[in-house]
Amino acid sequence: MMIDCDTCTVRGAACGDCIVTFLTIPVPAGQVDLDEAEQTAIGVLAESGLVPPLRLVRAC
């Protein structure tokens, strides 16, 4: 999964509570590439309340 913060429609408003901001302060070049295992691990941590969830909302 390629996360491109420049294409997120809630950028700015949701950055403070997004896992990308939490893990990569500051976001390098606005993009983060997560493989399936990383996505699963982040999902488990977010569901447990240990980290914020991914807030990415892509434009249609």
C-alpha positions in Angstrom: 0.0 0.0 0.0 1.5 3.3 -1.1 0.3 6.1 1.2 0.8 9.5 -0.5 -0.1 12.2 1.9 -0.3 14.8 -0.9 -3.4 13.0 -2.3 -5.2 12.6 1.0 -8.4 14.7 1.1 -8.3 15.2 4.8 -4.6 16.2 5.0 -4.1 18.8 7.7 -7.3 18.2 9.5 -6.6 14.5 10.3 -2.7 14.4 10.3 -2.5 14.9 14.0 -4.3 11.6 14.6 -3.0 9.5 11.7 -0.6 6.6 12.1 1.6 8.0 9.2 2.3 11.1 11.2 2.8 9.1 14.4 5.4 6.8 12.8 7.2 9.1 10.4 7.4 12.6 11.9 8.1 14.3 9.6 6.7 12.4 6.6 9.5 11.8 4.2 8.6 13.3 0.8 4.9 12.8 1.7 4.9 9.1 0.9 5.1 5.9 2.9 5.0 2.4 1.5 3.5 -0.3 3.8 3.6 -4.0 2.9 0.7 -6.3 4.0 2.4 -7.4 7.2 2.9 -3.8 8.3 -0.7 -2.9 7.4 -1.9 -5.9 9.5 0.4 -4.9 12.5 -0.7 -1.3 12.4 -4.4 -2.4 12.3 -3.9 -4.6 15.4 -2.1 -1.8 17.3 -4.8 0.7 16.3 -7.7 -1.6 17.3 -5.9 -2.0 20.7 -5.7 1.8 21.1 -1.9 1.8 21.2 -1.4 3.9 18.0 -3.8 6.1 16.0 -5.4 4.5 12.9 -4.6 5.4 9.3 -6.7 8.4 8.4 -5.9 8.4 4.7 -8.9 9.3 2.5 -8.1 9.2 -1.2 -9.9 11.5 -3.7 -12.2 9.5 -6.1 
